[in-house]
Amino acid sequence: MPMICTRVNRHISHETEKKLARRLGEAIRLLGKSEEWLMLDFEDESRLYFKGESDRPLAYVEVKLLGKATAEAYERMTAEICRILEDEMGIAPDGVYVYYAETGHWGWNGSNF
C-alpha cells in the first residue's frame, strides 16, 4: 500500500508525468512493495522555496507505506528518486527533499489491511 506524492516547482508535461509514473513504479520495489498497489500523486508548479529561494528546480517527495523498510532500502530509494527527478525534470539531487512515513494502518475498499 505505498503512496508517493511528488511536488515540484516546475511544470510537468503529460509525457514527463508518464515517465515519472513508470520509473517510480519500478523504484517502489526497492522498499519491498509492488506497483500493483502503488498510488501516485503529482503536483506541479508548487511554490517551493529552499534556502529562501525558488529560482531553481526543486522537489518535495513523500513516500508513505504500510509497514516498514530498512534504512538501507530507504537510502537506495532516495538515491533512485533523485536520479529519476534529475533525469526526467533536471532537478539536481541537492534540490530534493524526500520524506518517509510508515504506518501500521491503511484503509482501502471499505476496510483496513
C-alpha positions as CSV (number, residue, x, y, z in Angstrom):
1,M,0.0,0.0,0.0
2,P,2.5,2.6,-0.9
3,M,1.7,6.2,-1.9
4,I,4.2,8.6,-3.5
5,C,3.3,12.3,-3.6
6,T,5.7,14.4,-5.7
7,R,5.6,18.2,-5.7
8,V,7.8,20.2,-8.0
9,N,8.1,24.0,-8.7
10,R,8.1,23.4,-12.4
11,H,5.5,22.3,-15.0
12,I,5.2,18.5,-15.5
13,S,4.1,17.7,-19.1
14,H,1.9,14.7,-19.7
15,E,4.7,12.8,-21.3
16,T,7.1,13.5,-18.3
17,E,4.3,12.5,-15.9
18,K,4.0,9.1,-17.6
19,K,7.8,8.6,-17.4
20,L,7.8,9.6,-13.8
21,A,5.0,7.2,-13.1
22,R,6.7,4.3,-14.9
23,R,10.0,4.8,-13.2
24,L,8.5,5.3,-9.7
25,G,6.5,2.2,-10.3
26,E,9.8,0.3,-10.8
27,A,11.6,2.0,-7.9
28,I,9.0,1.1,-5.3
29,R,10.4,-2.5,-5.4
30,L,13.4,-1.1,-3.5
31,L,11.1,-0.8,-0.5
32,G,9.8,-4.4,-0.9
33,K,6.5,-3.1,-2.4
34,S,4.9,-3.6,-5.8
35,E,3.4,-1.2,-8.4
36,E,0.2,-3.3,-8.2
37,W,-0.8,-1.3,-5.0
38,L,1.1,1.9,-5.7
39,M,-0.8,5.2,-5.9
40,L,0.9,8.3,-7.2
41,D,0.1,12.0,-7.0
42,F,1.9,14.7,-8.9
43,E,1.6,18.4,-8.1
44,D,3.4,20.7,-10.4
45,E,4.1,24.4,-10.3
46,S,4.1,24.3,-6.4
47,R,5.5,27.4,-4.7
48,L,8.5,25.6,-3.1
49,Y,11.4,27.6,-1.5
50,F,14.7,26.2,-0.4
51,K,17.3,28.3,1.4
52,G,14.9,31.2,0.9
53,E,14.9,31.0,-2.9
54,S,12.6,29.4,-5.5
55,D,14.5,30.2,-8.7
56,R,15.9,26.7,-9.4
57,P,14.1,23.4,-9.8
58,L,13.0,21.9,-6.5
59,A,11.1,18.9,-5.4
60,Y,9.5,17.6,-2.3
61,V,8.5,13.9,-2.3
62,E,6.5,12.0,0.3
63,V,6.7,8.2,0.3
64,K,4.1,6.6,2.6
65,L,3.8,2.8,3.1
66,L,2.1,0.2,5.1
67,G,4.7,-1.5,7.3
68,K,8.4,-0.8,7.4
69,A,11.5,-0.8,5.3
70,T,15.2,-0.9,6.3
71,A,17.5,2.1,6.5
72,E,19.4,0.6,3.5
73,A,16.2,0.3,1.5
74,Y,15.4,4.0,2.2
75,E,18.9,5.0,1.2
76,R,18.5,3.2,-2.2
77,M,15.0,4.7,-2.7
78,T,16.2,8.2,-2.0
79,A,19.1,7.8,-4.5
80,E,16.7,6.4,-7.1
81,I,14.1,9.2,-6.6
82,C,16.8,11.8,-7.0
83,R,18.1,10.0,-10.1
84,I,14.6,9.9,-11.6
85,L,13.9,13.6,-10.9
86,E,17.2,14.6,-12.3
87,D,16.9,12.5,-15.5
88,E,13.3,13.4,-16.2
89,M,13.0,17.0,-14.9
90,G,16.5,18.3,-14.5
91,I,16.1,18.7,-10.7
92,A,19.5,18.3,-9.0
93,P,19.6,15.9,-6.0
94,D,20.5,18.8,-3.7
95,G,17.1,20.4,-4.6
96,V,15.1,17.3,-3.5
97,Y,13.7,16.5,-0.1
98,V,12.3,13.0,0.5
99,Y,10.1,12.3,3.4
100,Y,9.2,8.7,4.5
101,A,6.2,7.8,6.6
102,E,5.4,4.3,7.8
103,T,2.0,3.2,9.2
104,G,0.5,0.0,10.6
105,H,-2.9,1.0,9.4
106,W,-4.1,1.6,5.8
107,G,-7.6,1.6,4.6
108,W,-8.9,0.5,1.1
109,N,-12.2,-0.6,-0.3
110,G,-14.2,0.0,2.9
111,S,-11.9,-1.8,5.3
112,N,-8.3,-1.8,6.6
113,F,-5.4,-4.0,6.0
